[in-house]
Amino acid sequence: MDNDRVEGSMKNVKGKMKEGLGKATGDSKMESEGKMDKAEGKIQNTIGGIKDSFRQNND
């Protein structure tokens, strides 16, 4: 498994937590940061998946 997939998943989880905490406390800035972290994590996870696909096809 590519490191990008692991890091992307962790960013996604961190973003979900940040977004939830922001909603719970009424902190719109933290909520927005959480949404951005989630999006970044999803993109990074997707890139890692593509890298994994290329590795599997070349083996």
TIMI-2910 file (N, C-alpha, C, CB; in pm, 1 decimal, decimal comma, always signed):
<rs>
+----------+----------+----------+----------+----------+----------+----------+----------+----------+----------+----------+----------+------+
!      n_x !      n_y !      n_z !     ca_x !     ca_y !     ca_z !      c_x !      c_y !      c_z !     cb_x !     cb_y !     cb_z ! resn !
+----------+----------+----------+----------+----------+----------+----------+----------+----------+----------+----------+----------+------+
!    +84,0 !   -116,7 !     +0,0 !     +0,0 !     +0,0 !     +0,0 !    +89,2 !   +123,9 !     +0,0 !    -95,9 !     -0,7 !   +121,3 !  Met !
!    +52,4 !   +218,5 !    -81,1 !   +130,4 !   +341,1 !    -95,4 !   +112,8 !   +431,0 !    +27,7 !    +88,7 !   +416,5 !   -223,4 !  Asp !
!   +220,9 !   +501,0 !    +63,8 !   +216,0 !   +592,6 !   +178,9 !   +111,9 !   +701,9 !   +160,7 !   +352,6 !   +655,9 !   +201,7 !  Asn !
!    +88,3 !   +744,3 !    +36,4 !    -12,1 !   +847,4 !    +11,8 !   -151,4 !   +800,8 !    +55,4 !    -13,4 !   +885,6 !   -136,6 !  Asp !
!   -177,9 !   +673,6 !    +39,9 !   -308,7 !   +622,0 !    +81,9 !   -323,1 !   +629,9 !   +233,4 !   -327,7 !   +476,3 !    +34,2 !  Arg !
!   -218,6 !   +593,9 !   +303,4 !   -221,7 !   +597,3 !   +449,9 !   -235,0 !   +741,4 !   +499,2 !    -94,2 !   +531,8 !   +508,8 !  Val !
!   -150,3 !   +828,7 !   +448,1 !   -153,9 !   +968,9 !   +490,4 !   -286,5 !  +1034,8 !   +451,7 !    -36,2 !  +1046,4 !   +428,6 !  Glu !
!   -335,7 !  +1002,0 !   +334,4 !   -463,3 !  +1057,9 !   +289,4 !   -577,7 !  +1014,8 !   +378,7 !   -491,6 !  +1016,5 !   +146,4 !  Gly !
!   -577,9 !   +889,1 !   +417,5 !   -682,5 !   +839,8 !   +507,5 !   -676,0 !   +908,8 !   +642,7 !   -670,4 !   +688,8 !   +525,7 !  Ser !
!   -555,1 !   +930,4 !   +691,6 !   -539,0 !   +997,5 !   +821,4 !   -585,2 !  +1143,1 !   +812,6 !   -391,4 !   +991,1 !   +868,1 !  Met !
!   -554,0 !  +1211,3 !   +703,1 !   -599,2 !  +1349,6 !   +686,2 !   -751,6 !  +1355,0 !   +677,9 !   -536,3 !  +1412,5 !   +559,7 !  Lys !
!   -809,0 !  +1257,2 !   +611,1 !   -953,6 !  +1251,6 !   +597,9 !  -1019,0 !  +1237,5 !   +735,5 !   -994,9 !  +1135,1 !   +506,3 !  Asn !
!   -967,9 !  +1147,2 !   +817,3 !  -1021,4 !  +1126,9 !   +952,5 !  -1002,7 !  +1253,0 !  +1036,4 !   -952,6 !  +1006,2 !  +1021,1 !  Val !
!   -884,9 !  +1311,8 !  +1028,1 !   -856,9 !  +1435,0 !  +1102,4 !   -954,3 !  +1544,7 !  +1060,0 !   -710,4 !  +1480,8 !  +1079,7 !  Lys !
!   -979,7 !  +1553,5 !   +931,0 !  -1072,2 !  +1653,8 !   +879,7 !  -1213,4 !  +1633,2 !   +929,5 !  -1071,3 !  +1653,1 !   +730,0 !  Gly !
!  -1257,5 !  +1507,2 !   +934,2 !  -1391,3 !  +1476,9 !   +985,6 !  -1404,1 !  +1518,7 !  +1131,0 !  -1422,1 !  +1327,5 !   +971,0 !  Lys !
!  -1300,6 !  +1489,5 !  +1209,4 !  -1303,5 !  +1525,9 !  +1350,5 !  -1305,8 !  +1677,9 !  +1366,7 !  -1182,3 !  +1466,0 !  +1424,0 !  Met !
!  -1221,6 !  +1746,7 !  +1290,5 !  -1213,7 !  +1892,2 !  +1297,8 !  -1346,9 !  +1955,6 !  +1256,1 !  -1099,1 !  +1944,3 !  +1208,6 !  Lys !
!  -1404,8 !  +1902,9 !  +1150,4 !  -1531,8 !  +1955,4 !  +1102,2 !  -1641,3 !  +1935,7 !  +1207,7 !  -1571,5 !  +1887,1 !   +969,5 !  Glu !
!  -1646,2 !  +1816,3 !  +1265,4 !  -1745,8 !  +1787,9 !  +1369,1 !  -1728,7 !  +1876,2 !  +1491,1 !  -1738,0 !  +1642,9 !  +1410,6 !  Gly !
!  -1605,6 !  +1895,5 !  +1533,4 !  -1577,7 !  +1981,0 !  +1648,3 !  -1615,1 !  +2125,8 !  +1617,4 !  -1429,1 !  +1971,3 !  +1688,1 !  Leu !
!  -1585,0 !  +2168,5 !  +1496,1 !  -1621,3 !  +2303,8 !  +1455,0 !  -1771,8 !  +2325,5 !  +1455,9 !  -1566,4 !  +2332,7 !  +1317,2 !  Gly !
!  -1846,5 !  +2225,9 !  +1407,2 !  -1992,3 !  +2234,6 !  +1408,4 !  -2044,2 !  +2238,7 !  +1551,9 !  -2054,3 !  +2115,7 !  +1332,3 !  Lys !
!  -1989,4 !  +2151,5 !  +1636,5 !  -2035,7 !  +2141,4 !  +1774,6 !  -2010,1 !  +2269,1 !  +1854,0 !  -1968,4 !  +2024,6 !  +1843,1 !  Ala !
!  -1899,7 !  +2335,1 !  +1825,1 !  -1864,0 !  +2454,9 !  +1900,7 !  -1906,5 !  +2583,7 !  +1831,4 !  -1715,6 !  +2457,7 !  +1924,8 !  Thr !
!  -1958,1 !  +2571,6 !  +1709,1 !  -1998,0 !  +2690,1 !  +1634,7 !  -1880,5 !  +2766,3 !  +1574,9 !  -2076,0 !  +2781,2 !  +1723,7 !  Gly !
!  -1766,6 !  +2698,5 !  +1563,1 !  -1645,7 !  +2760,3 !  +1507,9 !  -1641,5 !  +2733,3 !  +1357,7 !  -1516,4 !  +2705,5 !  +1578,3 !  Asp !
!  -1688,3 !  +2830,4 !  +1279,7 !  -1697,7 !  +2810,0 !  +1135,0 !  -1560,4 !  +2797,3 !  +1069,1 !  -1774,5 !  +2924,6 !  +1071,4 !  Ser !
!  -1458,9 !  +2862,6 !  +1125,9 !  -1323,8 !  +2852,0 !  +1069,5 !  -1272,2 !  +2708,7 !  +1084,6 !  -1227,0 !  +2952,1 !  +1139,0 !  Lys !
!  -1289,8 !  +2649,7 !  +1202,4 !  -1243,8 !  +2512,5 !  +1224,3 !  -1322,9 !  +2415,8 !  +1136,6 !  -1257,4 !  +2473,4 !  +1373,2 !  Met !
!  -1450,9 !  +2441,0 !  +1121,0 !  -1533,9 !  +2356,8 !  +1035,9 !  -1484,6 !  +2361,6 !   +891,1 !  -1681,1 !  +2400,9 !  +1043,9 !  Glu !
!  -1452,6 !  +2481,0 !   +843,6 !  -1400,0 !  +2496,6 !   +707,6 !  -1265,1 !  +2427,6 !   +691,1 !  -1386,9 !  +2644,5 !   +672,6 !  Ser !
!  -1179,2 !  +2442,3 !   +791,5 !  -1048,8 !  +2375,3 !   +786,3 !  -1067,4 !  +2223,8 !   +781,0 !   -962,2 !  +2414,6 !   +908,5 !  Glu !
!  -1163,3 !  +2173,0 !   +855,4 !  -1191,8 !  +2030,0 !   +853,8 !  -1236,2 !  +1983,0 !   +717,4 !  -1297,2 !  +1996,5 !   +956,0 !  Gly !
!  -1321,2 !  +2061,1 !   +653,7 !  -1367,3 !  +2026,1 !   +518,6 !  -1251,0 !  +2024,8 !   +419,8 !  -1475,4 !  +2125,0 !   +471,2 !  Lys !
!  -1161,9 !  +2121,4 !   +434,2 !  -1044,7 !  +2126,8 !   +345,7 !   -952,2 !  +2006,9 !   +371,2 !   -967,2 !  +2259,9 !   +366,3 !  Met !
!   -932,2 !  +1972,5 !   +497,6 !   -848,9 !  +1856,2 !   +530,7 !   -908,8 !  +1729,1 !   +472,5 !   -833,1 !  +1842,1 !   +683,5 !  Asp !
!  -1042,3 !  +1716,4 !   +481,6 !  -1109,1 !  +1598,4 !   +425,4 !  -1086,3 !  +1589,5 !   +275,0 !  -1259,9 !  +1602,1 !   +455,8 !  Lys !
!  -1103,9 !  +1702,1 !   +206,2 !  -1086,1 !  +1703,4 !    +61,1 !   -942,5 !  +1669,4 !    +23,8 !  -1124,5 !  +1840,0 !     +3,5 !  Ala !
!   -848,0 !  +1728,4 !    +95,8 !   -706,3 !  +1700,9 !    +70,2 !   -674,5 !  +1553,2 !    +93,0 !   -617,3 !  +1788,8 !   +160,1 !  Glu !
!   -730,5 !  +1497,9 !   +198,9 !   -708,0 !  +1356,9 !   +229,5 !   -764,2 !  +1265,2 !   +122,8 !   -768,8 !  +1322,3 !   +362,7 !  Gly !
!   -882,6 !  +1297,8 !    +73,2 !   -944,1 !  +1215,9 !    -31,7 !   -859,8 !  +1218,8 !   -158,8 !  -1087,0 !  +1264,9 !    -61,8 !  Lys !
!   -810,3 !  +1336,4 !   -193,3 !   -726,7 !  +1348,8 !   -313,1 !   -598,0 !  +1268,8 !   -297,2 !   -694,0 !  +1496,7 !   -341,4 !  Ile !
!   -533,9 !  +1283,3 !   -182,1 !   -408,6 !  +1212,0 !   -157,4 !   -431,5 !  +1060,7 !   -158,1 !   -347,2 !  +1256,3 !    -22,9 !  Gln !
!   -543,0 !  +1017,0 !   -101,3 !   -576,7 !   +875,0 !    -99,7 !   -598,1 !   +823,6 !   -242,1 !   -702,8 !   +850,4 !    -14,2 !  Asn !
!   -663,8 !   +902,3 !   -324,4 !   -687,0 !   +864,6 !   -464,2 !   -555,7 !   +852,8 !   -540,3 !   -778,1 !   +966,8 !   -532,9 !  Thr !
!   -466,5 !   +947,5 !   -518,7 !   -334,8 !   +942,8 !   -583,5 !   -260,5 !   +815,5 !   -542,4 !   -251,0 !  +1068,4 !   -546,9 !  Ile !
!   -266,4 !   +783,2 !   -414,5 !   -202,7 !   +659,8 !   -366,9 !   -262,2 !   +536,0 !   -431,9 !   -215,4 !   +649,0 !   -216,1 !  Gly !
!   -394,3 !   +537,4 !   -451,1 !   -460,3 !   +425,6 !   -517,3 !   -415,1 !   +409,9 !   -661,5 !   -610,1 !   +443,5 !   -512,5 !  Gly !
!   -397,4 !   +521,3 !   -728,7 !   -348,8 !   +518,4 !   -867,8 !   -207,0 !   +462,5 !   -872,3 !   -352,5 !   +660,6 !   -931,0 !  Ile !
!   -123,5 !   +506,8 !   -779,0 !    +13,7 !   +455,3 !   -773,3 !    +13,6 !   +304,4 !   -749,2 !    +93,9 !   +526,9 !   -662,3 !  Lys !
!    -74,4 !   +258,0 !   -658,7 !    -85,2 !   +114,3 !   -632,2 !   -125,8 !    +38,6 !   -757,9 !   -186,4 !    +87,8 !   -520,0 !  Asp !
!   -219,7 !    +95,2 !   -833,2 !   -265,8 !    +30,7 !   -957,3 !   -152,1 !    +15,2 !  -1056,9 !   -379,7 !   +111,6 !  -1020,9 !  Ser !
!    -71,7 !   +120,4 !  -1071,0 !    +40,9 !   +114,2 !  -1163,5 !   +141,7 !     +8,8 !  -1118,4 !   +108,9 !   +251,7 !  -1174,8 !  Phe !
!   +166,1 !     +0,7 !   -989,7 !   +261,0 !    -99,7 !   -939,0 !   +211,8 !   -241,3 !   -965,6 !   +284,1 !    -80,4 !   -788,8 !  Arg !
!    +81,8 !   -263,6 !   -946,2 !    +25,7 !   -396,7 !   -966,3 !    +30,1 !   -435,8 !  -1114,1 !   -118,5 !   -402,3 !   -914,0 !  Gln !
!     +6,6 !   -340,2 !  -1200,8 !     +6,5 !   -367,9 !  -1345,1 !   +148,3 !   -390,9 !  -1397,6 !    -59,4 !   -251,9 !  -1421,7 !  Asn !
!   +248,5 !   -336,0 !  -1330,6 !   +386,7 !   -353,2 !  -1374,4 !   +452,5 !   -476,7 !  -1315,8 !   +466,9 !   -232,3 !  -1338,2 !  Asn !
!   +387,7 !   -538,9 !  -1219,8 !   +446,3 !   -660,5 !  -1158,8 !   +409,9 !   -784,6 !  -1232,1 !   +403,3 !   -674,5 !  -1016,3 !  Asp !
+----------+----------+----------+----------+----------+----------+----------+----------+----------+----------+----------+----------+------+
</rs>
